[in-house]
């Protein structure tokens, strides 16, 4: 159809509207597709007039007679369908996107829509009116367009955002969320489906990647809104989702509710909720989702699957090891995730999360075709449009192969030697590396600039990383003297950040282990005499005490002290990544002594405990913590009476002893426990103790909560936030 013909019909529609010939305008409008108007910027002014007229008719229909209302609704419905099609059109053309924006975000139209929404909120006499369904279509068209173009300014929509949020926070929302009410009433679709959908979209757009990089103020808008919604509706959300047998038949409203829950960014509310996790998985495997998935975000099945998987990852999988184990134990869940990975890219991020857990490594090994696909993504990332998938693929392969060498890649020859890496310089290239989540880029860049101005050599990915590969991350960590982690909730939920933090931690531990192993190797295998090596160490300390030296000084002095000693492969020991080149068979006598005490049937005596050093006592208590079924109140009480456990001041010992006491509800050391929580601030100590109270001693929770509320102002904010989330969790 020629462009001129389309333009003429648009002008004709305007004329028919002036003459109040709505039926003719509706028929003519039905012959025009949204795609055709993209080619006609000269038609936009006329089209905006049509939109404004339709929206005004929609508002008038609130008070029109039935006959006039039906005539108007036919035309308005056609406009709503047109807007919906327009919103779903994907284009990279900036001019055409601007034209879409003009049509859908016309200020007069938005103002009228806000007035209609406010009227519905205040007047329940209109809740059965059919015009509401057309309004829903119109509003959801706006939502879809915002979702597709979340980097656009939405200032025009702020009044609409506030109006639909008021609906979500209203008593009507709570009423219609119940499945016991009439589920086909139009107002229910408006409040539960459309207002949830639109609020969720606005939340997501406010924290879109582009906006988050521009300003951290986005969080100050979004997070309080999420808290408001959860404070008002969390219990109702739980009740609604718990009705598994009914909500699958309520798919439209379910999609809106799940999108809203996801974009409230209050994942900690469901973090330890195993029942909620089961609901997510059952919905994800429902026929409605499985049979309706599309490549694009254009139908309810796909939108629901997307929101369910985001929640599955952020609310449960990232933080809950038990839930990960449940997935590992059920082949059907893992099989299903693999089976839909081709259709849905977020699955790769979920699988990346699971790959950090060693129990999944053998499961990945079964899916040879999937592993080949991962290798293709990782080896040639530029051939695939989604960079996040390529990054996740490389992360999964790194975890299940490079990190632990658990499995071999398909068709990978065992005799192929890895490429030799150039030796790392003795002196680190960087003083420190900043590890952070990209959503906090603005503040972290300021930290980077401050450090640079003070003369520090800082690795910062915006400046130094070429690509997003794991090898680039590893290179940065290997060449930095220390790693500074800019911790945040987004950091916790990011697989890429998890990857960096874990690698940095492993490298730190590995360096300590390799240093100790090197000294052991020199003593046992090179010098072959403990007494001679002790003499060397004393001589070394006397010679270099109070002086500045480096590794080369140590090597030179060692070689001069033992000129006849066998050669040492210093290159492999000091500069080659990975485990030490020589494996030592260390004695396990001290460990075995603790294991025997933990396994004995009788009580541990004072003599037995006094024979252990501090590290052995801590290890013994750790063994008892893992031996839950055999540890009783009487056992702990007798151990305290016999061994006087209060005499220990070592935090590692006290921490584990207090865990055991809380677990069996042993009251005597309670005051000491609370004193410990008051003066010790380390997360590794206080968070497990609060968690143990929550899991094992329900009667003590009021006192624990009051104590926490009194002292949280003095705690590290991240520690306090995590403890608060655990205390507030349902399970």
C-alpha positions as CSV (number, residue, x, y, z in Angstrom):
1,X,0.0,0.0,0.0
2,X,1.4,3.4,-1.0
3,X,2.5,5.8,1.7
4,X,0.3,8.5,0.3
5,X,-2.7,6.3,0.6
6,X,-2.0,5.7,4.3
7,X,-1.5,9.4,5.0
8,X,-4.8,10.2,3.2
9,X,-6.6,7.6,5.3
10,X,-5.2,9.1,8.5
11,X,-6.5,12.5,7.4
12,X,-9.8,10.9,6.5
13,X,-10.0,9.4,10.0
14,X,-9.5,12.9,11.5
15,X,-12.4,14.2,9.4
16,X,-14.7,11.4,10.4
17,X,-13.9,12.1,14.1
18,X,-14.9,15.8,13.5
19,X,-18.2,14.6,12.1
20,X,-18.6,12.1,15.0
21,X,-18.7,9.1,12.7
22,X,-17.0,6.8,15.1
23,X,-18.0,3.5,13.3
24,X,-16.5,4.6,10.0
25,X,-13.3,5.9,11.8
26,X,-12.9,2.5,13.6
27,X,-13.3,0.6,10.3
28,X,-10.8,2.8,8.5
29,X,-8.4,2.6,11.5
30,X,-8.5,-1.2,11.3
31,X,-7.0,-1.1,7.8
32,X,-3.8,0.7,9.0
33,X,-1.0,-1.2,10.7
34,X,1.4,0.2,13.2
35,X,4.3,-0.5,10.9
36,X,3.0,1.6,8.1
37,X,2.9,4.8,10.2
38,X,6.6,4.4,11.0
39,X,7.3,5.5,7.5
40,X,5.2,8.6,7.8
41,X,6.6,11.3,10.2
42,X,4.4,13.8,8.4
43,X,1.3,11.9,9.7
44,X,2.3,12.1,13.4
45,X,0.5,15.4,14.2
46,X,-2.7,14.0,12.8
47,X,-2.2,10.8,14.6
48,X,-1.7,12.6,17.9
49,X,-5.0,14.3,17.3
50,X,-6.6,10.9,16.8
51,X,-5.0,9.6,20.1
52,X,-6.2,12.6,22.1
53,X,-9.7,12.3,20.7
54,X,-9.8,8.6,21.6
55,X,-8.5,9.2,25.1
56,X,-11.1,11.9,25.6
57,X,-13.8,9.6,24.4
58,X,-12.5,7.0,26.9
59,X,-12.9,9.4,29.7
60,X,-16.3,10.5,28.5
61,X,-17.5,6.8,28.4
62,X,-17.4,6.8,32.2
63,X,-20.6,8.9,32.2
64,X,-22.1,8.2,28.7
65,X,-25.2,6.2,28.1
66,X,-24.8,2.5,27.2
67,X,-25.6,3.1,23.5
68,X,-23.1,6.0,23.1
69,X,-20.6,4.2,25.2
70,X,-20.6,1.1,23.0
71,X,-20.2,3.3,19.8
72,X,-17.2,5.0,21.5
73,X,-15.7,1.8,22.8
74,X,-15.4,0.2,19.3
75,X,-13.2,3.0,18.1
76,X,-11.3,3.4,21.4
77,X,-10.6,-0.4,21.4
78,X,-9.1,-0.1,17.9
79,X,-6.8,2.7,19.1
80,X,-5.7,0.6,22.1
81,X,-4.8,-2.3,19.8
82,X,-2.9,0.0,17.5
83,X,-0.9,1.4,20.4
84,X,-0.1,-2.1,21.7
85,X,1.2,-3.1,18.2
86,X,3.2,0.1,18.0
87,X,4.8,-0.5,21.4
88,X,5.9,-4.0,20.4
89,X,7.7,-3.0,17.2
90,X,11.4,-3.2,17.6
91,X,13.6,-0.7,15.8
92,X,17.1,0.7,16.3
93,X,16.1,3.8,14.3
94,X,16.4,6.8,16.7
95,X,14.0,8.9,14.6
96,X,11.3,6.3,14.5
97,X,11.7,5.6,18.2
98,X,11.2,9.3,18.8
99,X,8.0,9.2,16.7
100,X,6.7,6.3,18.7
101,X,7.4,8.3,21.8
102,X,5.4,11.3,20.5
103,X,2.4,9.1,19.8
104,X,2.4,7.1,23.1
105,X,3.6,9.8,25.5
106,X,1.6,12.8,24.4
107,X,1.2,15.0,27.5
108,X,-2.5,15.6,27.0
109,X,-3.2,11.8,26.6
110,X,-1.1,11.0,29.7
111,X,-3.0,13.6,31.7
112,X,-6.4,12.2,30.7
113,X,-5.2,8.6,31.5
114,X,-4.1,9.8,35.0
115,X,-7.5,11.3,35.6
116,X,-9.2,8.1,34.6
117,X,-7.0,6.0,36.8
118,X,-7.7,8.3,39.8
119,X,-11.4,8.1,39.1
120,X,-11.3,4.3,39.2
121,X,-9.4,4.4,42.5
122,X,-12.1,6.6,44.0
123,X,-15.3,5.3,42.5
124,X,-16.0,1.5,42.7
125,X,-19.4,2.0,40.9
126,X,-17.3,1.9,37.7
127,X,-15.5,-1.3,38.5
128,X,-17.7,-3.5,36.3
129,X,-17.5,-1.2,33.2
130,X,-16.1,-2.7,30.0
131,X,-14.1,0.4,29.2
132,X,-11.6,-0.7,31.9
133,X,-10.3,-3.5,29.7
134,X,-9.5,-1.1,26.9
135,X,-7.8,1.2,29.5
136,X,-5.7,-1.8,30.5
137,X,-4.6,-2.4,27.0
138,X,-3.7,1.2,26.5
139,X,-1.7,1.4,29.7
140,X,0.1,-1.9,29.1
141,X,1.2,-0.5,25.6
142,X,2.9,2.3,27.5
143,X,4.5,-0.3,29.8
144,X,5.8,-2.4,26.9
145,X,7.3,0.7,25.2
146,X,9.1,1.8,28.4
147,X,10.4,-1.7,28.8
148,X,11.8,-1.8,25.3
149,X,13.3,1.7,25.5
150,X,14.3,2.0,29.2
151,X,17.1,4.5,28.4
152,X,14.5,7.1,27.3
153,X,13.4,9.9,29.6
154,X,10.1,9.1,31.3
155,X,9.5,12.5,33.0
156,X,6.2,12.8,31.2
157,X,5.1,9.6,32.9
158,X,5.8,10.5,36.5
159,X,2.2,11.5,37.3
160,X,1.0,8.2,35.8
161,X,3.6,6.3,37.8
162,X,2.3,7.8,41.0
163,X,-1.3,7.1,40.1
164,X,-0.8,3.4,39.4
165,X,1.4,3.1,42.5
166,X,-1.5,4.5,44.6
167,X,-3.6,1.7,43.1
168,X,-1.1,-0.9,44.1
169,X,-1.0,0.5,47.7
170,X,-4.8,0.7,47.9
171,X,-7.3,-1.4,49.8
172,X,-8.9,-2.3,46.5
173,X,-5.6,-4.0,45.4
174,X,-5.7,-6.2,48.6
175,X,-9.3,-7.0,48.0
176,X,-8.9,-8.0,44.3
177,X,-5.7,-10.0,45.0
178,X,-7.8,-12.6,46.7
179,X,-8.9,-15.4,44.4
180,X,-12.2,-15.7,46.4
181,X,-13.6,-12.5,44.8
182,X,-15.1,-12.5,41.3
183,X,-12.0,-13.0,39.2
184,X,-13.6,-11.8,35.9
185,X,-14.6,-8.4,37.1
186,X,-12.8,-5.8,34.9
187,X,-11.5,-3.8,37.8
188,X,-9.6,-6.9,39.0
189,X,-7.7,-7.0,35.7
190,X,-6.9,-3.3,36.1
191,X,-5.7,-3.3,39.7
192,X,-3.9,-6.7,39.9
193,X,-2.7,-7.2,36.3
194,X,-2.2,-3.7,34.8
195,X,-1.2,-1.7,37.8
196,X,1.2,-4.4,39.0
197,X,2.6,-4.7,35.4
198,X,3.0,-1.0,35.0
199,X,4.5,-0.4,38.4
200,X,7.0,-3.2,37.9
201,X,8.0,-1.8,34.5
202,X,8.5,1.7,36.0
203,X,10.6,0.3,38.8
204,X,12.8,-1.7,36.3
205,X,13.2,1.3,34.0
206,X,14.2,3.6,36.9
207,X,17.1,1.1,37.7
208,X,17.9,0.3,34.1
209,X,21.5,-0.2,33.2
210,X,21.9,3.2,31.6
211,X,20.1,5.1,34.4
212,X,22.0,3.3,37.1
213,X,25.3,4.3,35.6
214,X,24.2,8.0,35.4
215,X,23.1,8.4,39.0
216,X,22.8,6.5,42.2
217,X,19.7,8.6,43.0
218,X,17.7,6.0,41.1
219,X,18.0,3.7,44.1
220,X,16.6,6.4,46.4
221,X,13.5,6.3,44.3
222,X,13.1,2.6,43.6
223,X,14.0,1.0,46.9
224,X,11.5,3.0,49.1
225,X,8.7,2.1,46.6
226,X,9.6,-1.6,46.9
227,X,9.5,-1.3,50.7
228,X,6.1,0.4,50.6
229,X,4.6,-2.3,48.4
230,X,6.0,-5.1,50.5
231,X,5.0,-3.5,53.8
232,X,1.4,-3.2,52.5
233,X,1.1,-6.5,50.5
234,X,3.8,-9.0,51.3
235,X,1.5,-11.3,53.3
236,X,-1.2,-11.1,50.6
237,X,1.5,-11.9,47.9
238,X,2.4,-15.0,49.9
239,X,-1.2,-16.1,50.3
240,X,-1.9,-15.5,46.6
241,X,1.1,-17.5,45.4
242,X,0.5,-20.3,47.8
243,X,-2.8,-21.2,46.0
244,X,-0.8,-23.2,43.4
245,X,-3.8,-25.1,42.0
246,X,-5.7,-21.9,41.2
247,X,-3.2,-19.2,40.2
248,X,-2.2,-21.1,37.0
249,X,-5.7,-20.4,35.8
250,X,-5.2,-16.7,36.7
251,X,-2.3,-16.3,34.4
252,X,-2.8,-12.6,33.4
253,X,-2.9,-11.4,37.0
254,X,-0.2,-13.8,38.0
255,X,2.1,-12.3,35.4
256,X,1.6,-8.8,36.7
257,X,2.0,-9.8,40.3
258,X,5.3,-11.7,39.7
259,X,6.7,-8.8,37.6
260,X,5.9,-6.5,40.5
261,X,7.4,-8.7,43.1
262,X,10.6,-9.1,41.1
263,X,11.0,-5.4,40.5
264,X,10.4,-4.4,44.1
265,X,14.0,-5.5,44.6
266,X,13.3,-7.0,48.0
267,X,14.7,-10.5,47.3
268,X,15.7,-11.0,50.9
269,X,12.1,-11.4,51.9
270,X,12.1,-14.8,50.1
271,X,15.7,-15.7,50.5
272,X,15.3,-18.7,52.9
273,X,11.7,-19.5,51.9
274,X,11.8,-23.1,50.6
275,X,8.1,-23.1,49.9
276,X,8.4,-20.0,47.8
277,X,11.2,-21.6,45.9
278,X,9.0,-24.7,45.2
279,X,6.2,-22.4,43.9
280,X,8.6,-20.7,41.5
281,X,9.9,-23.9,40.1
282,X,6.4,-25.4,39.7
283,X,5.2,-22.3,37.9
284,X,8.2,-22.3,35.7
285,X,7.4,-25.9,34.7
286,X,3.7,-25.2,34.2
287,X,2.2,-25.9,30.8
288,X,1.2,-22.2,30.5
289,X,4.9,-21.2,30.6
290,X,6.4,-24.2,28.8
291,X,4.1,-24.1,25.8
292,X,4.1,-20.3,25.4
293,X,7.7,-19.2,25.5
294,X,8.7,-16.8,22.7
295,X,12.1,-15.3,21.9
296,X,10.9,-11.8,22.7
297,X,9.1,-10.3,25.7
298,X,5.7,-10.1,23.9
299,X,3.4,-12.5,25.7
300,X,2.5,-13.5,29.2
301,X,4.2,-16.8,29.2
302,X,7.5,-15.2,28.3
303,X,7.1,-12.3,30.7
304,X,6.2,-14.7,33.5
305,X,9.1,-17.0,32.8
306,X,11.5,-14.1,32.8
307,X,10.3,-12.8,36.2
308,X,10.2,-16.2,37.7
309,X,13.8,-16.9,36.7
310,X,15.1,-13.6,37.9
311,X,13.5,-14.3,41.3
312,X,14.8,-17.9,41.2
313,X,18.3,-16.6,40.8
314,X,18.3,-13.5,43.0
315,X,15.9,-14.5,45.8
316,X,17.0,-18.1,46.3
317,X,19.8,-19.6,44.3
318,X,22.5,-17.0,45.0
319,X,22.1,-17.2,48.8
320,X,20.6,-20.5,49.6
321,X,22.9,-23.6,49.5
322,X,20.1,-25.9,50.6
323,X,17.9,-24.9,47.6
324,X,20.8,-25.5,45.3
325,X,21.2,-29.0,46.8
326,X,17.5,-29.6,46.2
327,X,17.9,-28.8,42.5
328,X,20.9,-31.1,42.3
329,X,18.9,-33.9,43.9
330,X,16.0,-33.5,41.4
331,X,17.2,-34.4,37.9
332,X,13.9,-33.0,36.4
333,X,14.6,-29.4,37.5
334,X,18.1,-29.4,36.2
335,X,17.1,-31.1,33.0
336,X,14.4,-28.5,32.4
337,X,16.8,-25.6,32.9
338,X,19.1,-27.1,30.3
339,X,16.3,-27.9,27.9
340,X,15.1,-24.2,27.8
341,X,18.5,-22.6,27.7
342,X,18.4,-22.2,24.0
343,X,15.1,-20.3,24.2
344,X,15.8,-18.1,27.2
345,X,19.1,-16.4,27.8
346,X,18.7,-15.8,31.6
347,X,19.0,-19.5,32.0
348,X,22.7,-19.2,31.4
349,X,23.1,-16.8,34.3
350,X,21.2,-19.2,36.5
351,X,23.4,-22.1,35.4
352,X,26.4,-20.0,36.1
353,X,25.2,-19.4,39.6
354,X,24.8,-23.2,40.1
355,X,28.2,-23.9,38.6
356,X,29.8,-22.3,41.7
357,X,28.6,-25.3,43.7
358,X,30.7,-28.3,43.1
359,X,27.8,-30.7,43.3
360,X,26.7,-29.6,39.9
361,X,29.9,-30.2,38.1
362,X,29.2,-33.9,37.4
363,X,25.7,-33.0,36.2
364,X,27.1,-30.6,33.6
365,X,29.3,-33.4,32.4
366,X,26.3,-35.4,31.2
367,X,25.2,-32.7,28.7
368,X,27.9,-33.0,26.1
369,X,26.0,-31.0,23.5
370,X,25.4,-28.2,26.0
371,X,29.1,-28.1,26.9
372,X,30.0,-27.8,23.2
373,X,27.6,-24.9,22.9
374,X,29.1,-23.2,25.9
375,X,32.6,-23.6,24.4
376,X,31.4,-22.1,21.1
377,X,30.0,-19.1,23.0
378,X,33.2,-18.6,25.0
379,X,35.6,-19.1,22.1
380,X,33.9,-16.8,19.7
381,X,31.8,-14.3,21.7
382,X,31.6,-11.8,18.9
383,X,29.5,-14.2,16.8
384,X,26.7,-14.2,19.3
385,X,24.5,-11.1,19.8
386,X,24.1,-11.4,23.6
387,X,27.4,-10.6,25.3
388,X,25.9,-11.7,28.7
389,X,25.4,-15.3,27.4
390,X,29.0,-15.4,26.2
391,X,30.3,-14.2,29.6
392,X,28.1,-16.7,31.4
393,X,29.3,-19.5,29.2
394,X,32.9,-18.7,29.9
395,X,32.1,-18.4,33.6
396,X,30.4,-21.9,33.7
397,X,33.3,-23.5,31.9
398,X,35.8,-21.8,34.1
399,X,34.1,-23.1,37.2
400,X,33.6,-26.7,36.1
401,X,37.0,-27.1,34.2
402,X,39.7,-24.5,34.8
403,X,39.0,-23.9,38.5
404,X,38.7,-27.4,39.7
405,X,39.6,-29.6,36.7
406,X,36.6,-31.8,37.5
407,X,35.7,-32.6,33.9
408,X,37.2,-32.3,30.5
409,X,35.6,-30.4,27.7
410,X,34.1,-32.5,24.9
411,X,36.6,-33.6,22.3
412,X,39.4,-32.1,24.3
413,X,42.7,-34.1,23.8
414,X,44.5,-34.9,27.0
415,X,47.9,-34.7,25.3
416,X,47.4,-31.0,24.3
417,X,49.5,-28.9,26.6
418,X,48.1,-25.5,27.6
419,X,49.7,-22.4,26.2
420,X,52.6,-21.2,28.3
421,X,51.9,-18.0,30.0
422,X,54.6,-15.4,30.3
423,X,56.0,-15.1,33.8
424,X,54.4,-12.5,36.0
425,X,56.7,-9.7,37.1
426,X,58.1,-10.0,40.6
427,X,56.8,-6.6,41.4
428,X,53.0,-6.3,41.0
429,X,51.9,-4.1,38.2
430,X,49.1,-2.6,40.4
431,X,48.9,-1.7,44.1
432,X,45.3,-2.7,44.2
433,X,42.4,-3.8,42.1
434,X,38.8,-2.4,42.5
435,X,36.3,-5.1,42.2
436,X,32.8,-3.7,41.9
437,X,29.3,-4.2,40.3
438,X,28.7,-2.0,37.3
439,X,25.5,-0.5,38.8
440,X,27.8,1.2,41.4
441,X,30.2,2.4,38.7
442,X,29.7,6.1,39.4
443,X,30.7,6.0,43.1
444,X,33.5,3.5,42.4
445,X,34.9,5.7,39.7
446,X,35.2,8.5,42.3
447,X,37.1,6.1,44.6
448,X,39.4,5.2,41.7
449,X,40.1,8.8,40.9
450,X,40.8,9.6,44.6
451,X,43.3,6.6,44.8
452,X,45.0,7.7,41.5
453,X,45.4,11.2,42.8
454,X,47.1,9.8,45.9
455,X,49.7,8.0,43.8
456,X,48.3,4.5,43.9
457,X,48.5,2.2,40.8
458,X,44.9,1.0,40.5
459,X,43.4,-1.6,38.2
460,X,39.9,-0.3,37.2
461,X,38.0,-2.2,34.5
462,X,36.7,0.9,32.7
463,X,40.3,1.9,32.1
464,X,42.1,-1.3,31.8
465,X,39.9,-4.3,30.9
466,X,39.8,-5.2,27.2
467,X,36.8,-7.4,26.9
468,X,34.8,-9.2,29.7
469,X,36.8,-12.4,29.8
470,X,37.6,-14.5,32.8
471,X,41.3,-14.4,31.7
472,X,41.3,-10.6,31.9
473,X,39.9,-10.8,35.4
474,X,42.4,-13.4,36.5
475,X,45.3,-11.3,35.0
476,X,44.2,-8.3,36.9
477,X,44.0,-10.2,40.2
478,X,47.3,-11.9,39.6
479,X,49.0,-8.6,39.0
480,X,47.5,-6.7,42.0
481,X,49.0,-6.6,45.5
482,X,45.5,-6.6,47.0
483,X,41.9,-6.6,46.0
484,X,39.4,-4.0,47.3
485,X,35.8,-5.3,47.0
486,X,33.1,-2.6,46.8
487,X,30.4,-4.7,48.4
488,X,26.7,-4.1,47.7
489,X,23.5,-6.2,47.3
490,X,24.0,-5.9,43.5
491,X,27.6,-7.2,44.0
492,X,26.2,-10.2,46.0
493,X,23.7,-11.0,43.2
494,X,26.2,-10.7,40.3
495,X,27.8,-13.9,39.0
496,X,30.6,-11.9,37.5
497,X,31.4,-10.2,40.8
498,X,31.1,-13.6,42.6
499,X,33.6,-14.9,40.1
500,X,36.1,-12.1,40.9
501,X,35.7,-12.4,44.6
502,X,36.1,-16.1,44.7
503,X,39.1,-16.1,42.4
504,X,40.7,-13.4,44.5
505,X,40.0,-15.4,47.7
506,X,41.4,-18.6,46.2
507,X,44.5,-16.8,45.0
508,X,45.0,-15.2,48.4
509,X,44.7,-18.6,50.2
510,X,46.8,-20.3,47.5
511,X,49.6,-17.8,47.9
512,X,49.8,-18.5,51.6
513,X,49.7,-22.2,51.0
514,X,52.4,-22.0,48.3
515,X,54.6,-20.0,50.5
516,X,54.3,-22.5,53.4
517,X,54.7,-25.4,50.9
518,X,57.9,-23.8,49.4
519,X,59.5,-23.5,52.9
520,X,58.5,-27.1,53.6
521,X,60.0,-28.2,50.2
522,X,63.3,-26.4,50.9
523,X,63.6,-28.0,54.3
524,X,62.6,-31.5,53.5
525,X,63.7,-32.0,49.9
526,X,66.4,-29.5,49.2
527,X,68.3,-29.1,52.5
528,X,67.0,-32.4,53.9
529,X,67.6,-31.4,57.5
530,X,65.3,-29.6,59.8
531,X,68.1,-28.4,62.1
532,X,70.2,-27.0,59.3
533,X,67.2,-25.2,57.8
534,X,66.4,-23.7,61.3
535,X,69.9,-22.4,61.4
536,X,69.5,-20.9,58.0
537,X,66.3,-19.1,59.0
538,X,68.0,-17.7,62.2
539,X,70.9,-16.5,60.1
540,X,68.5,-15.0,57.5
541,X,66.6,-13.0,60.2
542,X,69.8,-11.7,61.8
543,X,71.2,-10.6,58.4
544,X,68.1,-8.9,57.1
545,X,66.3,-7.8,60.3
546,X,65.0,-4.2,60.0
547,X,66.0,-4.0,56.3
548,X,64.0,-3.8,53.1
549,X,64.4,-6.8,50.8
550,X,62.6,-8.7,48.0
551,X,62.3,-12.2,46.8
552,X,65.5,-12.1,44.8
553,X,67.4,-11.3,48.1
554,X,65.9,-14.4,49.7
555,X,66.9,-16.6,46.7
556,X,70.4,-15.2,46.5
557,X,71.0,-15.7,50.3
558,X,69.6,-19.2,50.2
559,X,71.9,-20.2,47.3
560,X,74.9,-18.6,49.0
561,X,74.1,-20.4,52.3
562,X,73.6,-23.8,50.6
563,X,75.9,-23.7,47.6
564,X,75.9,-27.5,47.2
565,X,72.1,-27.8,47.4
566,X,70.1,-29.3,44.4
567,X,68.6,-26.7,42.1
568,X,65.2,-25.2,42.9
569,X,62.6,-24.4,40.2
570,X,62.0,-20.9,41.5
571,X,60.0,-19.9,38.4
572,X,57.3,-22.6,39.0
573,X,57.1,-21.9,42.7
574,X,57.0,-18.2,42.6
575,X,55.6,-17.0,39.3
576,X,53.4,-19.8,37.8
577,X,49.7,-19.7,38.6
578,X,48.1,-22.8,40.2
579,X,49.0,-25.2,42.9
580,X,52.5,-25.9,44.1
581,X,54.7,-28.0,41.7
582,X,55.5,-30.4,44.5
583,X,52.8,-32.1,46.6
584,X,53.6,-32.8,50.3
585,X,52.3,-35.7,52.4
586,X,51.5,-33.8,55.6
587,X,50.9,-35.6,58.8
588,X,47.2,-35.8,59.8
589,X,48.0,-36.9,63.4
590,X,46.6,-33.8,65.1
591,X,43.4,-33.9,62.9
592,X,42.9,-37.6,63.7
593,X,43.2,-37.0,67.4
594,X,40.2,-34.5,67.2
595,X,38.2,-36.9,65.0
596,X,38.6,-39.7,67.6
597,X,37.4,-37.4,70.4
598,X,34.4,-36.3,68.3
599,X,33.4,-39.9,67.5
600,X,33.8,-41.3,71.0
601,X,30.6,-42.4,72.8
602,X,31.5,-41.0,76.2
603,X,31.8,-37.4,77.3
604,X,35.0,-35.5,76.5
605,X,37.1,-35.1,79.7
606,X,39.1,-32.1,80.9
607,X,42.4,-34.0,80.4
608,X,41.5,-34.8,76.8
609,X,40.6,-31.2,76.0
610,X,43.6,-29.8,77.8
611,X,45.9,-32.0,75.6
612,X,44.8,-30.1,72.5
613,X,46.2,-26.9,71.2
614,X,43.8,-24.0,70.4
615,X,43.4,-24.8,66.7
616,X,42.6,-28.4,67.6
617,X,39.9,-27.3,70.1
618,X,38.3,-25.1,67.4
619,X,38.5,-28.0,64.9
620,X,37.0,-30.4,67.5
621,X,34.0,-28.0,68.1
622,X,33.6,-27.7,64.3
623,X,33.3,-31.5,64.1
624,X,30.7,-31.5,66.9
625,X,28.7,-28.8,65.0
626,X,28.6,-31.1,62.0
627,X,27.5,-34.1,64.2
628,X,24.1,-32.6,64.9
629,X,22.2,-35.7,65.8
630,X,24.6,-36.8,68.6
631,X,24.9,-33.5,70.3
632,X,22.3,-33.0,73.1
633,X,21.7,-30.6,75.9
634,X,23.1,-33.0,78.4
635,X,26.3,-33.5,76.3
636,X,27.0,-29.7,76.1
637,X,26.2,-29.1,79.8
638,X,28.5,-32.0,80.9
639,X,31.3,-30.7,78.6
640,X,31.0,-27.2,80.2
641,X,30.9,-28.6,83.7
642,X,33.9,-30.9,83.1
643,X,36.1,-28.7,80.9
644,X,35.1,-25.1,82.0
645,X,34.6,-23.8,78.4
646,X,34.3,-20.2,79.7
647,X,38.1,-20.2,80.3
648,X,38.8,-19.9,76.5
649,X,39.3,-16.3,75.2
650,X,40.1,-17.4,71.6
651,X,37.3,-16.1,69.4
652,X,37.4,-19.1,67.0
653,X,36.8,-21.4,70.0
654,X,34.2,-19.2,71.7
655,X,32.3,-18.7,68.4
656,X,31.9,-22.4,67.8
657,X,31.2,-23.2,71.5
658,X,28.4,-20.6,71.5
659,X,26.9,-22.1,68.3
660,X,26.7,-25.4,70.1
661,X,25.1,-23.9,73.1
662,X,22.5,-22.1,71.1
663,X,21.7,-25.2,69.1
664,X,20.8,-27.2,72.2
665,X,19.3,-24.2,74.1
666,X,21.9,-24.3,76.9
667,X,21.1,-21.2,79.0
668,X,24.2,-20.8,81.2
669,X,26.5,-18.9,78.7
670,X,23.7,-16.7,77.3
671,X,25.0,-13.5,78.9
672,X,28.5,-14.3,77.6
673,X,27.0,-14.9,74.1
674,X,25.3,-11.5,74.0
675,X,28.5,-9.8,75.3
676,X,30.4,-11.5,72.5
677,X,27.9,-10.2,69.9
678,X,28.2,-6.7,71.4
679,X,32.0,-6.5,71.3
680,X,32.9,-8.6,68.3
681,X,31.9,-7.1,65.0
682,X,33.3,-9.6,62.4
683,X,30.6,-10.9,60.1
684,X,32.1,-14.4,60.1
685,X,31.3,-14.6,63.8
686,X,28.1,-12.6,64.4
687,X,26.1,-13.6,61.4
688,X,26.2,-17.4,62.1
689,X,25.3,-16.8,65.7
690,X,22.2,-14.8,64.9
691,X,21.3,-17.4,62.2
692,X,21.7,-20.2,64.8
693,X,19.3,-18.3,67.2
694,X,16.8,-18.0,64.3
695,X,17.1,-21.7,63.3
696,X,17.3,-23.4,66.7
697,X,15.9,-21.2,69.6
698,X,12.6,-19.7,68.7
699,X,11.8,-18.8,72.3
700,X,14.9,-16.5,72.4
701,X,14.1,-14.6,69.2
702,X,12.3,-11.7,71.0
703,X,15.4,-11.0,73.2
704,X,17.7,-11.5,70.2
705,X,15.7,-9.1,68.0
706,X,15.6,-6.5,70.8
707,X,19.3,-6.8,71.3
708,X,20.0,-6.5,67.6
709,X,17.7,-3.4,67.3
710,X,19.6,-1.8,70.2
711,X,23.1,-2.5,68.7
712,X,22.7,-2.5,64.9
713,X,23.5,1.2,64.7
714,X,27.1,0.4,65.8
715,X,27.5,-2.5,63.3
716,X,28.9,-2.6,59.8
717,X,25.9,-1.6,57.6
718,X,26.3,-4.7,55.3
719,X,26.5,-7.0,58.3
720,X,23.5,-5.4,59.9
721,X,21.5,-5.7,56.7
722,X,22.2,-9.4,56.3
723,X,21.5,-10.2,59.9
724,X,18.2,-8.3,59.7
725,X,17.2,-10.2,56.6
726,X,17.8,-13.5,58.4
727,X,15.9,-12.5,61.5
728,X,13.0,-11.4,59.3
729,X,13.0,-14.5,57.1
730,X,10.0,-16.8,57.5
731,X,12.1,-20.0,57.8
